[in-house]
Amino acid sequence: MSQSLNTSSQKSNITSVEPTNRPSQSEHSVSLTWSGITVSVPYGKGRKTVLTDICGVAEPYEMLAIMGGSGAGKSTLLNVMTNIDQHNIKKTGVVRAGGKIVTPSQMRTISAYVQQVDIFAMRLTVMEQLQISAELRIGNKYSERDRNIMIETLISQMSLGSCKDTMIGGNGEMKGISVGEKKRLAIACELMDNPSILYCDEPTSGLDSYIALQVVNAMKAQAALGKTVISTIHQPSSEVFYKFDKVCLMAKGKVAYFGPVKVLTKFWESISPTLACPFSYNPADYVIRMLSITEEDGKNDVGENRIRLLIDSYEQSPYCAEIIEKAKTKFAGQNAEDSRDSDIVSQCNASWTVQFYILTIRSFKTLSREPFLFRARLVQVGILGSIVMTMFWNQQLNSTTIQNFEGLIYIHMLHLGMFMMSTTQTITSDLPLAFREHKAGVYDLTSYYSAKSVAEIPQMSLFVLMYSVMVYWSTGLYRDIYSFIRYFISNWFSMNISISLAYTAACIFVHEHESLLCLTIVGYPMVLFAGFYIRIEAIPLYYQWLSKLSWYQYSFGALYSNQFINVGDIKGCVKKVVDSGGAFLKEITTTTDNSRDHNHAEVHGFCPASTGIGLMQKRSLNEDSYYTNLGCLILFFVIVKVIGGVSIYLRGRYSK
């Protein structure tokens, strides 16, 4: 992981320093034009048109604000330009970057999108977030020194120096950086690979006027570097409003004005003196008021008539004619061959292995900094292990305790399956960040899924080892180091199958409660088919196929075989001894449990069988059953992991 530069000389001049092999922004400045944009969405049994013949131009070195009342079409227009959230929409028209029609993948390459809601791994510091973002977004395109310079440059530009070593925090769970700092951090992360176009979705929402001004100033600084900055914005202060160079006002899915911010009020006043902005009004608030229909306006169609007047007046104005002309032609000074299309093929994210490595490190850090989750799991293991220890303390295997040992093995199996519940919450809370970064082209979801799975292994292995040590050596299970190792291995796979199922459910379902319900519905029948409540052979034929899908069956079989494979005669069990021809010789009561006498026995009394092998045979197990069941557990583990990986891939590909 890259470390920040520490030399004071570099920091003092950081705003003017550029990586040695990084192109200047002016070389990558791109104009964006859109024309004839018409969009319809499902509405009831039909469709509803939400944008009608929208044209516009956004130029380098300028900031464009998109404003309008609720339902005006601001977000839809931004989504069309960014090529995201295109689910179930029908659209016509073209969007050009540098005079060329761009594909969604090309748009991701030349642009960055700062969404309204900021999502981060809250256990990382600001510096760690930027370092990880640099590693993932630009990979090995630049040297470590250049990456560090870029990070420090962005820290300086976004005024994040005072909080760079502070954890991001958020969601009410832990204190962290302020909302303004978080928004500037989001912008910094998106700027890491030096995009030509910066989209922002309501970047000032929820911020006070001072913090909002800081955020907009940061955006303005990027426009001054040659970027094309486009932002939807809601209720800006007058100071923030006039920071924008141009504004696109929308109402009822149409453009009511597109032009310089400074002449907007004069243009409206020229339409009608009644549209003049009062001296005491914030122009931005007045604009939204004029583009909205209040309850009072609706009584006599005043609002409808006013909006129609504004739209018609703009469409007949020279501002509209100029925009239409620019939007329908390649932008002057930006020929097709000058666009960044030639660079698109060569630009790519970090390799899969780099993604996997960086995301594994990130997952390790966030997991290790989740004290509540770690303590909760530790307490869970401690309490369950202590209860089992005290209940089955130092049991001696004899005719009266066979059932105890079978119950003990069954309890082990169930306890390890409980970890799927706590894991569901952790993966569900992480997925929104993963899907957002994936759609931004930062990394592949399979690398995220693999990294997340690997990062869980050390902690889960610790819990399995802790539980195994607590229970195995205190409850009278067969005391042999090799048996303990086999016991631990089968427990490890049992727990990780449960965790993998939780991952898979979280990847398939959107909400946590849906995942938990699915795990409950799937898990309960699998417990019934484990071979404890009913022998495998006795399961009805129409359920036999389901019994093969029960990972609990293989876990129980492995643990049962591991315990009884080394047990000879069981003390207190009555058996008939017969000769090789089957003739009765005598009836004895065993007095030792150390013998390996495996003569055929017919058992009476409390004992299902008088030897360990006999008990295994009653469960349809044999001397090779441990490794057979362990192999099934390993296969089941791999299959569930693959299903989880495919699920997250498909959800990321086809979700909105």
C-alpha positions in Angstrom: 0.0 0.0 0.0 1.3 3.4 -1.0 2.4 5.7 1.8 2.0 9.5 1.8 4.9 11.7 1.1 6.5 13.2 4.1 8.9 15.7 2.8 8.0 19.3 3.6 9.3 20.6 0.3 6.9 18.5 -1.7 4.0 19.5 0.5 4.7 23.2 0.3 4.4 23.1 -3.5 2.0 20.3 -3.9 -0.7 22.2 -5.7 1.6 23.0 -8.6 3.2 19.5 -8.8 2.0 17.0 -11.4 3.2 13.4 -11.9 6.0 13.3 -14.4 4.1 11.2 -16.9 0.6 12.5 -16.4 -1.0 14.5 -19.2 -2.1 18.0 -18.4 -5.8 18.6 -18.0 -6.0 20.8 -21.0 -5.0 17.9 -23.2 -7.9 15.9 -21.9 -10.6 18.7 -21.8 -13.8 17.5 -23.4 -17.0 19.2 -24.2 -20.3 17.3 -23.7 -23.3 17.9 -25.9 -26.7 16.2 -25.9 -29.6 16.7 -28.4 -33.1 15.4 -28.9 -33.1 13.6 -25.6 -36.6 12.1 -25.0 -37.1 9.6 -22.2 -40.1 7.6 -21.1 -40.5 5.3 -18.1 -43.1 2.7 -17.0 -46.2 4.3 -15.5 -49.1 2.1 -14.6 -49.9 -0.1 -17.5 -48.3 2.2 -20.0 -45.4 4.6 -20.2 -44.9 8.3 -19.2 -42.6 10.8 -20.9 -40.4 12.5 -18.4 -38.0 14.3 -20.8 -39.0 15.9 -24.1 -36.4 16.9 -26.8 -33.7 18.1 -24.4 -30.7 19.8 -25.9 -27.6 21.2 -24.1 -23.9 21.9 -24.1 -21.4 21.7 -21.2 -18.0 23.1 -21.9 -14.5 22.8 -20.2 -13.5 25.4 -17.7 -17.2 25.9 -16.8 -19.7 24.7 -14.2 -23.2 23.9 -15.3 -26.0 23.7 -12.8 -29.2 21.7 -13.5 -32.1 23.0 -11.5 -35.8 22.5 -11.3 -38.6 21.5 -9.0 -39.4 18.0 -7.9 -40.2 15.8 -10.9 -38.8 18.2 -13.4 -36.4 15.6 -14.8 -33.1 16.8 -13.4 -31.9 13.4 -12.1 -33.2 11.6 -15.2 -31.2 13.9 -17.5 -28.1 13.4 -15.4 -28.6 9.6 -15.5 -28.9 9.8 -19.3 -25.6 11.7 -19.6 -23.8 9.3 -17.2 -25.4 6.2 -18.7 -26.4 4.8 -15.3 -29.7 3.6 -13.9 -31.1 2.9 -17.4 -33.3 0.1 -16.2 -36.7 0.0 -18.0 -36.3 3.4 -19.6 -36.7 4.1 -23.3 -34.7 7.0 -24.7 -34.0 8.7 -28.0 -31.4 11.3 -28.8 -27.6 11.4 -28.6 -24.9 12.3 -26.1 -21.6 13.3 -27.5 -18.2 13.8 -25.8 -15.8 15.7 -27.9 -18.0 15.4 -30.9 -18.3 11.6 -30.7 -21.1 9.5 -29.5 -19.9 7.6 -26.5 -20.8 4.2 -25.2 -21.5 3.6 -21.4 -18.0 2.1 -20.9 -16.3 5.0 -22.7 -18.3 7.5 -20.6 -17.1 5.8 -17.5 -13.5 6.2 -18.8 -13.7 9.9 -19.4 -15.9 10.9 -16.5 -16.5 10.7 -12.8 -19.8 10.7 -10.9 -20.2 12.0 -7.4 -23.5 10.7 -6.1 -25.8 12.4 -3.7 -25.3 9.9 -0.9 -21.7 9.3 0.1 -20.8 5.7 0.9 -17.4 4.7 2.3 -15.7 2.0 4.4 -16.2 3.9 7.6 -13.3 2.2 9.5 -10.7 3.6 7.1 -9.0 6.9 7.5 -9.2 9.6 4.8 -5.6 8.9 3.8 -6.2 5.2 3.6 -9.3 5.7 1.5 -7.4 7.9 -1.0 -4.5 5.4 -1.1 -6.8 2.5 -1.8 -8.7 4.6 -4.4 -5.4 5.4 -6.1 -4.3 1.8 -6.2 -7.6 0.6 -7.6 -8.4 3.4 -10.0 -5.0 4.0 -11.6 -3.1 0.8 -10.7 0.4 0.7 -12.0 -0.1 3.4 -14.7 2.0 5.7 -12.5 4.9 5.1 -10.1 4.4 5.1 -6.4 6.0 8.5 -6.2 3.5 9.9 -8.7 0.6 8.3 -7.0 1.7 9.9 -3.7 1.9 13.3 -5.4 -1.6 12.9 -6.8 -2.9 12.0 -3.4 -1.3 14.9 -1.7 -2.4 17.2 -4.5 -6.0 16.2 -4.0 -5.8 16.5 -0.3 -4.6 20.1 -0.8 -7.2 20.9 -3.4 -10.0 19.5 -1.4 -8.8 21.0 2.0 -8.6 17.6 3.6 -5.2 18.0 5.3 -6.6 18.5 8.8 -8.6 15.3 8.7 -6.4 13.0 6.6 -5.6 10.7 9.6 -9.2 10.7 10.9 -11.5 7.7 10.4 -14.3 8.4 8.0 -17.0 7.2 10.3 -20.7 7.7 9.6 -24.1 6.0 9.8 -24.5 7.1 13.4 -22.3 4.2 14.6 -19.0 6.1 15.1 -17.8 9.7 15.0 -15.7 10.7 12.0 -15.2 13.5 9.5 -17.9 16.1 8.9 -20.4 15.8 6.1 -18.6 18.5 4.1 -15.3 16.7 4.4 -17.0 13.5 3.4 -18.4 15.1 0.3 -15.0 16.6 -0.6 -13.4 13.2 0.0 -16.0 11.7 -2.4 -15.0 14.2 -5.0 -11.3 13.5 -4.4 -11.7 9.8 -4.9 -13.6 10.3 -8.2 -10.9 12.7 -9.4 -8.1 10.2 -8.8 -7.8 9.1 -12.4 -8.0 12.7 -13.7 -11.4 12.5 -15.5 -12.4 15.1 -18.1 -16.0 15.4 -17.0 -17.2 15.6 -13.4 -20.8 14.9 -12.6 -22.3 15.7 -9.2 -25.7 14.8 -8.0 -26.9 17.4 -5.5 -23.5 17.8 -3.8 -24.8 20.4 -1.3 -27.9 18.6 -0.1 -28.0 18.5 3.7 -25.1 21.0 4.1 -25.3 24.4 5.7 -24.5 27.4 3.5 -20.8 27.6 4.6 -20.0 24.0 4.1 -22.0 24.0 0.8 -19.8 26.9 -0.4 -16.7 25.0 0.4 -17.8 22.0 -1.6 -18.8 24.2 -4.6 -15.5 26.1 -4.4 -13.7 22.7 -4.6 -15.8 21.9 -7.8 -15.0 25.4 -9.2 -11.3 24.7 -8.7 -11.6 21.6 -10.8 -13.4 23.5 -13.6 -10.6 26.1 -13.5 -8.2 23.2 -14.3 -10.1 22.5 -17.5 -12.7 19.9 -16.4 -16.3 20.0 -17.5 -18.4 20.1 -14.3 -22.1 19.3 -14.4 -24.2 19.3 -11.2 -27.8 19.0 -10.2 -28.3 21.3 -7.3 -31.2 22.0 -4.9 -31.9 25.2 -3.0 -28.4 26.8 -3.2 -27.6 30.0 -1.5 -27.2 33.1 -3.7 -23.5 32.9 -3.2 -23.4 29.3 -4.3 -25.8 29.9 -7.2 -23.5 32.5 -8.7 -20.5 30.3 -8.5 -21.9 28.4 -11.5 -21.2 29.7 -15.0 -24.3 28.4 -16.7 -27.6 27.0 -15.5 -30.1 24.6 -17.1 -33.6 25.2 -15.7 -36.1 22.3 -16.1 -39.9 22.1 -15.7 -42.2 19.4 -16.8 -39.5 17.5 -18.6 -38.5 20.5 -20.8 -35.9 23.2 -20.7 -37.1 26.5 -19.4 -33.7 28.2 -19.7 -30.2 27.3 -20.7 -27.6 30.0 -20.5 -25.4 32.2 -18.3 -26.4 32.4 -14.7 -25.8 36.2 -14.5 -28.4 37.1 -17.2 -31.1 34.7 -16.1 -33.1 37.2 -14.0 -32.8 39.9 -16.7 -34.0 37.4 -19.4 -37.1 36.6 -17.3 -37.7 40.3 -16.7 -37.6 40.9 -20.4 -40.3 38.3 -20.9 -42.7 40.0 -18.4 -42.2 42.5 -15.6 -44.2 40.2 -13.4 -41.3 37.7 -13.6 -38.7 40.1 -12.2 -37.0 38.7 -9.2 -37.7 40.8 -6.1 -34.7 42.6 -4.6 -34.9 40.8 -1.3 -35.2 37.3 -2.9 -32.5 34.7 -3.2 -32.5 34.3 -7.0 -32.1 30.5 -6.7 -35.1 30.2 -4.5 -37.1 32.5 -6.7 -36.3 30.4 -9.8 -37.5 27.3 -8.1 -40.6 29.1 -7.0 -41.4 30.2 -10.6 -40.9 26.7 -11.9 -43.1 25.0 -9.3 -46.9 24.9 -9.0 -48.3 25.6 -5.6 -51.7 24.7 -4.4 -52.8 28.3 -4.9 -51.4 28.3 -8.4 -53.3 25.2 -9.3 -56.7 26.7 -8.6 -56.7 28.9 -11.7 -53.9 27.4 -13.8 -51.6 30.3 -13.0 -48.7 28.0 -12.4 -49.3 26.0 -15.6 -49.6 29.2 -17.7 -46.4 30.7 -16.1 -44.3 27.6 -16.8 -45.7 27.3 -20.4 -44.7 31.0 -20.9 -41.2 30.4 -19.6 -40.6 27.4 -21.8 -42.1 29.0 -24.9 -40.1 32.2 -24.4 -36.9 30.3 -24.0 -37.5 28.2 -27.1 -37.9 31.4 -29.1 -34.9 33.0 -27.6 -31.3 33.3 -29.1 -30.1 31.3 -26.2 -32.0 28.3 -27.3 -31.0 28.7 -30.9 -27.3 28.9 -29.9 -27.6 25.7 -27.7 -29.4 23.8 -30.4 -26.8 24.7 -33.0 -23.9 23.7 -30.7 -25.6 20.4 -29.7 -26.3 19.3 -33.2 -22.8 19.8 -34.5 -19.4 18.8 -33.3 -18.2 21.4 -30.8 -15.9 23.9 -32.4 -12.3 23.3 -31.5 -12.9 19.7 -30.5 -12.7 17.4 -33.5 -13.6 13.8 -33.3 -10.0 12.7 -33.7 -9.0 15.0 -30.8 -11.3 13.3 -28.3 -10.2 10.9 -25.8 -11.6 7.9 -27.7 -8.1 7.0 -28.8 -7.2 6.7 -25.1 -10.2 4.7 -24.0 -8.8 1.3 -25.1 -5.5 1.7 -23.3 -7.1 3.0 -20.1 -8.2 0.3 -17.7 -8.5 -0.5 -14.0 -6.0 -2.4 -12.0 -5.6 -6.0 -12.8 -7.8 -8.6 -11.1 -4.9 -9.8 -8.9 -4.1 -6.2 -7.8 -7.8 -5.6 -7.1 -8.0 -8.8 -5.0 -4.9 -7.8 -3.0 -6.0 -4.3 -2.3 -9.5 -5.3 -1.4 -8.3 -8.0 0.9 -6.1 -5.5 2.7 -9.1 -3.2 3.0 -11.4 -5.9 4.3 -8.7 -7.0 6.8 -8.5 -3.4 8.1 -12.2 -2.9 8.4 -12.8 -6.2 10.1 -10.0 -5.7 12.6 -11.5 -2.3 13.5 -14.9 -3.6 14.1 -14.6 -4.2 17.9 -18.3 -4.7 18.5 -18.6 -7.4 15.9 -15.5 -9.2 17.1 -16.5 -9.0 20.7 -20.0 -10.2 19.9 -18.7 -13.2 18.1 -16.2 -13.8 20.8 -18.9 -13.7 23.5 -21.1 -16.0 21.3 -18.3 -18.6 21.1 -17.4 -18.2 24.8 -20.9 -18.6 26.1 -21.8 -21.6 23.8 -18.5 -23.3 24.5 -18.9 -22.8 28.2 -22.4 -24.2 28.3 -21.3 -27.3 26.4 -18.2 -27.7 28.6 -20.1 -27.6 31.8 -23.0 -29.8 30.6 -20.8 -32.5 29.2 -17.8 -32.1 31.5 -15.4 -35.1 31.3 -18.0 -37.6 30.1 -17.0 -41.3 30.2 -18.2 -43.4 27.3 -20.3 -46.3 28.5 -23.7 -47.9 27.9 -25.5 -45.0 29.6 -23.6 -42.1 27.9 -23.7 -43.1 24.2 -26.7 -40.8 23.7 -24.8 -38.0 25.4 -21.9 -38.2 23.0 -24.2 -38.4 20.0 -26.0 -35.3 21.3 -22.7 -33.5 21.9 -21.6 -34.1 18.3 -25.0 -32.8 17.1 -24.7 -29.7 19.2 -21.3 -28.9 17.8 -22.7 -29.0 14.3 -25.6 -26.7 15.1 -23.5 -24.1 17.0 -21.1 -23.7 14.1 -24.1 -23.0 11.8 -25.2 -20.0 13.9 -22.4 -17.8 12.6 -24.3 -17.4 9.3 -26.7 -15.0 11.0 -24.1 -12.4 12.2 -22.2 -12.7 8.9 -25.4 -11.8 6.9 -25.4 -8.3 8.5 -21.8 -7.5 7.7 -22.0 -8.5 4.0 -25.4 -6.8 3.5 -24.0 -3.5 4.8 -21.0 -3.7 2.6 -22.7 -4.5 -0.7 -24.0 -1.0 -1.5 -20.4 0.3 -1.6 -19.3 -2.7 -3.6 -22.0 -2.2 -6.3 -21.4 1.5 -6.5 -17.6 1.1 -7.0 -18.2 -1.7 -9.5 -20.5 0.4 -11.6 -17.9 3.2 -11.5 -15.5 0.7 -13.0 -13.2 0.7 -10.0 -13.1 -3.1 -9.6 -14.7 -6.4 -10.5 -17.3 -7.8 -8.2 -15.6 -11.3 -8.2 -12.4 -9.8 -6.9 -14.4 -8.1 -4.1 -16.2 -11.3 -3.3 -13.0 -13.3 -3.2 -11.2 -10.7 -1.1 -14.1 -10.5 1.4 -14.2 -14.2 1.7 -10.4 -14.5 2.3 -10.4 -11.6 4.8 -12.9 -13.5 7.0 -10.8 -16.7 7.2 -8.3 -15.7 10.0 -11.0 -14.4 12.4 -13.3 -17.3 11.7 -10.5 -19.8 12.1 -9.7 -18.3 15.4 -13.2 -18.8 16.6 -13.4 -22.4 15.4 -10.1 -23.1 17.1 -11.2 -21.5 20.3 -14.5 -23.4 20.3 -12.8 -26.7 19.4 -10.2 -26.4 22.1 -12.7 -25.5 24.8 -15.1 -28.3 23.9 -12.9 -31.2 22.7 -10.5 -31.6 25.6 -13.1 -31.1 28.3 -16.1 -33.2 27.3 -14.5 -36.7 27.1 -14.2 -36.9 23.3 -11.5 -39.3 22.1 -8.3 -37.8 23.4 -5.8 -38.0 20.5 -4.1 -35.1 18.8 -4.7 -36.5 15.3 -8.4 -36.9 16.1 -8.5 -33.3 17.4 -6.9 -32.1 14.1 -9.5 -34.0 12.1 -12.2 -32.6 14.4 -11.0 -29.0 13.9 -10.8 -29.4 10.1 -14.3 -30.7 9.8 -15.5 -27.9 12.1 -13.7 -25.3 10.0 -15.4 -26.4 6.8 -18.8 -26.6 8.5 -18.5 -23.1 9.8 -17.3 -21.7 6.5 -20.1 -23.4 4.6 -22.5 -21.6 6.9 -20.7 -18.3 6.3 -20.6 -18.9 2.6 -24.3 -19.6 2.5 -24.9 -16.2 4.3 -22.7 -14.5 1.7 -24.7 -16.1 -1.1 -28.1 -15.2 0.4 -26.9 -11.6 0.9 -25.7 -11.5 -2.7 -29.1 -12.7 -4.0 -31.5 -10.7 -1.9 -31.4 -6.9 -1.5 -32.6 -6.7 2.2 -31.1 -8.3 5.2 -34.4 -9.6 6.5 -35.0 -11.4 3.2 -31.6 -13.1 3.5 -32.3 -14.2 7.0 -35.7 -15.6 6.1 -34.1 -17.5 3.2 -31.4 -19.0 5.5 -34.0 -20.1 8.0 -36.2 -21.7 5.3 -33.2 -23.5 3.8 -31.4 -24.3 7.0 -34.2 -26.0 9.0 -34.9 -28.9 6.6 -31.2 -29.4 6.2 -31.0 -30.0 10.0 -33.7 -32.6 9.8 -31.7 -34.5 7.1 -28.5 -34.6 9.1 -29.0 -38.2 10.2 -29.5 -37.5 13.9 -33.3 -37.3 14.3 -33.9 -40.0 11.6 -31.5 -42.5 10.0 -30.6 -41.6 6.4 -32.0 -44.9 5.1 -35.3 -44.2 6.8 -35.8 -40.8 5.1 -38.8 -41.1 2.7 -37.8 -41.7 -1.0 -39.2 -38.3 -2.1 -36.9 -36.5 0.4 -33.8 -38.6 -0.4 -32.5 -36.0 -2.9 -32.8 -33.3 -0.3 -30.8 -35.3 2.2 -27.9 -35.2 -0.3 -28.0 -31.4 -0.1 -27.7 -31.3 3.7 -24.2 -30.1 4.6 -25.2 -30.9 8.2 -25.4 -34.6 7.2 -21.8 -34.5 6.1 -20.7 -32.6 9.1 -22.4 -35.0 11.5 -21.0 -38.0 9.6 -17.4 -36.6 9.8 -17.6 -35.7 13.5 -19.3 -39.0 14.4 -16.8 -41.1 12.5 -13.9 -39.2 14.0 -15.2 -39.9 17.5 -16.1 -43.6 17.2 -13.6 -44.9 14.7 -11.0 -45.5 17.5 -13.4 -46.8 20.1 -13.4 -50.5 20.8 -15.8 -52.2 23.1 -18.0 -49.9 25.0 -18.2 -50.5 28.7 -21.5 -51.9 30.0 -22.8 -53.1 26.7 -24.2 -56.6 26.5 -23.2 -58.7 23.4 -23.4 -62.2 22.2 -20.1 -63.7 21.1 -20.3 -66.1 18.1 -17.7 -68.1 16.3 -16.7 -67.7 12.7 -19.6 -70.0 11.7 -22.1 -67.9 13.6 -22.6 -70.4 16.4 -23.4 -68.9 19.8 -20.5 -69.1 22.2 -21.4 -66.9 25.1 -23.0 -63.6 26.3 -20.8 -61.1 28.0 -21.0 -57.6 29.4 -18.1 -55.5 28.3 -16.0 -53.9 31.0 -13.4 -52.0 29.0 -13.5 -49.4 26.3 -9.9 -49.8 25.2 -10.2 -53.1 23.2 -10.4 -53.2 19.5 -12.4 -56.5 19.4 -14.6 -56.1 16.4 -16.4 -59.4 16.6 -20.0 -59.5 15.4 -22.3 -58.4 18.2 -26.0 -58.4 18.8 -26.6 -55.7 21.4 -29.2 -55.6 24.1 -30.1 -53.0 26.7 -29.1 -49.4 26.4 -26.5 -49.9 23.6 -27.3 -49.4 19.9 -24.0 -51.3 19.4 -21.3 -52.5 21.7 -18.3 -51.1 19.7 -17.5 -47.8 18.0 -17.5 -49.5 14.6 -20.9 -51.0 15.5 -22.3 -47.5 16.3 -20.9 -46.2 13.0 -22.5 -49.1 11.1 -25.9 -48.2 12.7 -25.4 -44.8 11.2 -24.5 -46.3 7.8 -20.9 -45.2 8.3 -17.7 -47.2 7.8 -14.0 -46.8 8.5 -13.6 -44.5 5.5 -16.6 -42.3 6.3 -14.6 -39.5 7.9 -12.7 -38.7 4.7 -15.7 -39.3 2.5 -17.8 -36.9 4.5 -14.9 -34.4 4.7 -14.6 -34.6 0.9 -18.3 -33.8 0.6 -17.9 -30.8 2.9 -15.0 -29.5 0.8 -17.0 -30.0 -2.4 -20.1 -28.3 -0.8 -17.9 -25.4 0.3 -16.5 -24.9 -3.2 -20.0 -25.1 -4.8 -21.5 -22.6 -2.4 -18.6 -20.2 -3.0 -19.1 -20.5 -6.7 -22.8 -19.9 -6.4 -22.2 -16.8 -4.3 -19.7 -15.5 -6.8 -22.1 -16.0 -9.7 -24.9 -14.4 -7.7 -23.0 -11.2 -6.9 -21.8 -11.0 -10.5 -25.3 -11.4 -12.0 -26.8 -8.9 -9.4 -24.2 -6.4 -10.3 -24.7 -6.8 -14.0 -28.5 -6.7 -14.1 -29.4 -4.5 -11.2 -30.4 -0.9 -11.7 
